[in-house]
Amino acid sequence: MYFVTTKRAGYVLFSTTPSERVAVGLTEDQKRLRLLFKEAADWTLVREWPVEEYSHTDLMLALGKVDEPANPKEVLKLVPSPRGLH
């Protein structure tokens, strides 16, 4: 899958899949990476990592190796769980 970068308040990087069902966001302070799903009219946070643990580059490269799944929740099988959070 690939990502299209756009602007979103609170993020220095916010990129969505073309279907706009999955997004990757790097917080404004550049300390947290977030994986979000589009639910109804807004984005829902589903995973978050400190950038020292998992960078936006690592996430986007990992997801770039596969096609975007029909069900966005399938993406969760492709990314690590944050340490200490499940």
C-alpha positions in Angstrom: 0.0 0.0 0.0 1.1 3.6 -0.4 0.3 6.8 1.4 -0.7 10.3 0.4 0.6 13.1 2.7 -1.8 15.8 3.7 -2.1 18.4 6.5 -3.8 17.8 9.8 -3.6 19.9 12.9 -1.4 18.4 15.6 0.8 16.5 13.2 4.0 17.3 11.3 3.3 14.3 9.1 -0.1 12.9 8.4 -0.5 10.4 5.5 -3.5 8.3 4.5 -4.0 5.4 2.2 -5.8 6.4 -1.0 -9.0 4.9 0.4 -8.6 7.2 3.4 -9.3 4.3 5.8 -5.8 4.1 7.3 -3.5 6.9 8.3 0.0 7.3 9.8 0.7 10.4 11.9 3.8 11.8 13.5 2.8 14.1 16.3 3.8 17.8 16.2 6.4 17.3 18.9 7.8 14.4 16.8 7.8 12.1 19.8 4.9 9.8 19.0 3.9 7.8 15.9 0.2 7.0 15.5 -1.7 4.6 13.4 -5.3 5.7 12.9 -8.4 4.3 11.2 -11.2 6.3 9.7 -14.4 5.6 11.6 -17.5 7.5 10.7 -16.5 11.1 10.0 -13.2 11.2 12.0 -10.0 9.4 12.7 -9.7 6.9 15.6 -6.3 6.2 17.2 -5.6 2.4 17.2 -1.9 2.2 17.9 0.8 4.6 19.2 4.6 4.2 19.6 7.4 6.4 20.8 9.5 7.3 17.7 12.5 5.8 19.4 10.7 2.4 19.4 9.2 2.5 15.9 9.6 5.4 13.4 7.2 6.6 10.8 9.7 5.4 8.1 9.7 1.9 9.6 5.9 1.8 9.6 5.5 3.1 6.1 8.1 0.8 4.7 6.6 -2.2 6.4 3.1 -1.4 5.1 4.4 -0.5 1.7 5.3 -4.1 1.0 1.6 -5.2 1.0 -1.6 -4.3 -0.7 -4.1 -2.3 1.3 -6.5 -4.8 2.8 -10.2 -4.4 2.3 -10.7 -4.4 6.1 -8.4 -1.8 7.7 -8.2 -3.8 10.9 -6.0 -6.3 9.0 -3.3 -3.7 9.1 -2.9 -4.4 12.8 -1.5 -7.9 12.0 1.3 -6.2 10.1 2.6 -3.8 12.8 4.2 -4.5 16.2 2.3 -3.9 19.4 3.7 -1.1 21.4 5.7 -2.3 24.4 3.6 -2.2 27.6 0.4 -1.5 25.6 -1.9 -4.0 24.1 
